[in-house]
Each structure stands twice: as C-alpha cells, then as structure tokens.
Amino acid sequence: MARNPCDIRLLLVAAAVAFIYIQVRLFSTQSSSSSNSHSSDAGRLAEAKCESQLHAMIDQVSAQQEKIAALEEMKVRQDEERVQLKILIQDLEKRSLQTLTNKNVVPVAAVVIMACNRPDYLQRTVESILKYQKAVASKFPLFISQDGTNGEVKKKALSYTQITFMQHVDLEPVRTERPGENVAYYKIANHYKWALDELFIKHDFRRVIILEDDMEIAPDFFEYFEAAAKLLDTDKSIMAVSSWNDNGQKQFVYDPKALYRSDFFPGLGWMLTKSTWMELSPKWPKAYWDDWVRLKEVHRDRQFIRPEVCRTYNFGEHGSSMGQFFDQYLKPIKLNDAHIDWNSEDLSYLKEDKFLTKFGKDVASATPVHGSDALLKAHNLDVDVRIQYDNQGDFERIARQFGIFEEWKDGVPRAAYKGVVVFRYKSSRRRIYLVGPDSLGQLGV
C-alpha cells in the first residue's frame, strides 16, 4: 500500500534528527575523553566528518522533499485530467445520444452489442444490424459496449459515427468460486450488469435489446421487437422477449409468423424492460448469468416469448463457449428471410390465458404415439403427433432420435412450455409435441 507523502517527510525528518543526535553524542564523548593533543585532533576530525555527514543528510532530505512535492503536483494534475476526461466522455455520450435520437420519437428500445476482443466478428455484426436499423434509427438507438481494452475492437467501434460507444474496464483480478473455472464467464456477467445499469439507470431507457458480437439479424428484427414491446408492457407474466429458438434448425421450423411462450429463457438476442432489470440488477450473479435467469426462483413462473423461426443467427464458432454444439445446433439455424408485417399481426393470442387454452387444444388434438419406435411411427403419420416422455432421461432419448436439444435447466427442457417441446417434422407443417408426464394437466386438458 502506498504511503502518504506527509508520512514519508516525517520519517525523513525523524531519521535526520536521530542521526544528528547520535553524531553529536559521539562527538561529545570523544571530546570529553580526550586528554592530549592527539585525542584533540581525532575529535576535530570526527567533528568535521559529522558535519559533512549532517550536510549530506540535509541535502538528501531536501532532495526527497522536492521529489515528493513534484509527485504531489503530478498527482493533482492527473486527478484534474481524469475529472476533465470523465466530463468529456460524458459530454460525448450525451451529444452522441442527442444526435442519434429524435426528440419527437420515444425510443422503442436501446440496442446494445456486447463486445470484447473480436473486431472481425464485431464488424460483421454491426454491418448486419445497420442494414436494417437505418430506417428505424430513432426508435432503436444503437450502442456498442466493449469489455476490456482491446485496441482493434475500440477502433472498429469508434469508426461507426451512428453508434454510441461504451467501454467497461475492470482491472480487479477475477476470483472464481471453484478451481479451474473459466474466468471469461465471470467477466461476461460483470460486463452485462455494468452495461445494463448504464442503459437503464444512467440513460433511462424503458427497454433494452441485448445482442452479442457474433450475431446477424433478420430483415424483420426491429419490427418484431416493436410489436412484441407492446405485449411485454401489458402482460406481466412475460419476463422477456427473445429472437431465438433453440430448436430453430432448418429441419424443425416452418411458419415464420408463429410465436410461442416458453418457460425456458432462450437468450441470444432478447429484450427486457427497465422494471425487470431493476429487479434483477441487485442480485445479478458473478458468473453464468444466462443459466441463472433460467432458475425458477429467478423467473418466478414468468415466461418468455420466442419465435419459431429465429430472428438472429449466431455465427460465433470461436468464443468463450469454445464453439460448443456449434456444428450440430447453431450452424444449421434458419434465419428468417420472409417479410412479415408485424404491425398488422394480432399478437393477443400470446396472452397467458389465451395461449394456454389454444396450445392445450393443439396438443390434445395431436395423435398420440407410444413405444421405442416413436420416430418411425411419427414418420409414417401425416398428422401432428404427440409423444409422451416419463422423465428427463426418457426425454433425452427421444430428443436424440429426432436431433433436437436434449439439455434441461432446473427441470425445464430447452424451448419447453408446461413441459411440452414442439417442433416441425422435416420442415413441414406437421408438428411433433414431446409431452411431459403432467403436461396435459398443466395445460388443463
């Protein structure tokens, strides 16, 4: 820990006084004990030596005091420069926001791209977004939030004049909770909290859409979220709206208009409100934030809206997750390319009571299929099919046969609603429903 400059000066003065006292005592002792001229000469030599050392000590103290004074002046200047720099950054952010937002238009949501150290990925993401954001820029002001100090990422981000740049720099060492954990997950969670606090609390946006620096968006991305924002505001049983379907691979989707409620948080391009963030922010986890949101104690029986056909495409084969599942689950994702006029779509069917009733009827009307050869039976039937699973292991076995996600979190399969996972069979209109042992009861059928 650095010492206070005043403390250092006091120590130097004390040392000088002590030295002088010792030398004077030594000289006095030598003088009083001298009884002849030889001793007197020795005393004079000792006196001269003492005086010389005293002057040297005084010079050293003086030099140290000058250095301390110079350091203090430098510190004052640096503090002043930091304050001025902070004011300048805040002013630039304010001007940037004023330029990007139309005072006559209330933004639907701020859009933030979470970035770190992949400038090439960031460029691909930004170019995809700007292709469709320009027409609605005042409704969806765009931000890049960089975690860390990668120079190429910062340079790339600042090259876009239509985007507000934010930078999160945390030099504190990361302390993982378990040995061998990847510190990246801790840094990501910390960055998310900082960025969302900035946008919701500092800039006071009502809603924020979170993207990552390895995503491309669909042509109707912004229209989709604008339509969903109204639903998010009025239905408090919805925690967030996502542009992602975990089972959105080409062979499992058909209808670009179809939207669903889900008990599983999809992430990967999602929107939440300020009120929800104010609930989450104080208890935000140190790591693995997405799995934390999926805990029942966190979402508290609220659901998430997801599309059948994804509005984001994740091309990030290399990243913190080391490309996990990329080839099997992410690469084959179908990114919507159909034009949907979301302003004319009636989304009231997604209200909790209406969706529960309609979805329950659809599941109940599907043809039940049993046995270990369910896949073969489903293939031979030209209708919607319902297959019941008994437990997580049974679900994983059936999911593996079809090729959909097998993973569960906190007792909920990916993309499930009331334990039901629905997907299309070989890109056709036909639906396959994987139904839990108590799903029909939860659906009221």
Phi, psi and omega in degrees: 000135182290142178276155173290136180305324179297321178298319180296317179299316180298320179296318180295316179296317180298319179296320180296315180299316180298318180297315180298316181300315181296317182293321179295317178298319179297317180295318181297317180297316181294322182292316184291333182270357181278129180238002179217174184295328179296317179294324179296318178298318179297323179294319179295321177296318179296321179296317180296318179296318180297317181296320179296315179295324179297314178298320179297318179296318179298319178297319179296316179299317180298317180296318179296321178296321178295319178297317180297317179298319179295319178295321178297317178297319179297318180297318178298316179297318180296319177298317179296319179295320179297317179298315180296321179295319178298317178297319180296315180298315179297321179293319178296318177299316181297314179296320179298316179296318180297325179289321187277339183250143177266123183300337181272356181239124176278122182301141173291312180195146168285146178243121182242132175260119180275119185232164179214284189219029181234081184298325180291318176297316182300317180299316180297319179295311182298317181296323177295318182290313183297335179301328184244347184275336185304320183289341183232030188301322182289335178277333184228074177300139190252136179232150166243125177248114181262133173261119180100193190236023179302118186294322182292322178294315180297316179299316180296315182297317182288347180284347179263104184290341182270008182237138175273128182263134174234146181227127179253115180239113179236108185269000179292139179295143181277129177249109180282156181278337179228144181300140175084000180290151177284117183294342181301323181293330176287318179296320180297314180298319179295319179295316179301314181298315181299312184296317181289326173298317179300313186285319183277319186268308182289312184264351171061041173284147180282328180218154177223137173255127183255123174241165176242166189280021176224041184231144168247153183245158179279160181302329182260019183305309185288322177296322178299312182289329177295318178292320182289336181299322180296320179294319180297325181287326188264337182249102184285356175276358176257123182272324181199163176242131181243155176261009192240143172236118181301329177256042183266022178294154188310321186283352184247008182231158181213311190258112181289347179270343188289130175235152183224157165270149180216145175273357183250125180290117183280324185068207175051062181097085188215159184234138174223166182263165179297320182298322177292319180295322180296336174283320186277324188305313183296337182244018181304137186283164178285335182203167176053050186298325184291319176293330177295317178298332182281353178289139181299326180292342180267309182279344171049056175066008172278156183243178184233142176270134177223151176272162171286315178258126186298145173257002172227151176234125182264111181259010186281079179291331181242122180184201184297328181274005177059034177069022183303129178064008189302306185297322184278321190247328186264316182301321182278005182301139176269118175269127184302134176234007180270144178278122178239126177273086186293336179295334180263359180275135176270110183262013182295340179294346179273353174301146191307309184292318181293317182294319180302314181294311183294314181295320178300318178295320180297317180294316182295328183278350179289148181286122180288139178231135183233164173101167182288344180259035183301323180299315180296317179296318179297323180296325184274354180255133181262044181218172172295143186235142177242123180238124181268140172246151186266331183198184183297317179298320179293319177299314182299323179296314181291317180300322180296324179296320181276333180097014178271174179300134178265343192291144172240155170222124179052043175082009183237124175290152177304136176071007186282150170230119184054035179082001182258127174250123183243140176205162179276153179261112177052050174062021181258179177291338185295136179253143171249125177250118170266117193244130179287168184297333179241017183295317182298322177295318178295329180276353178076029179235000000 
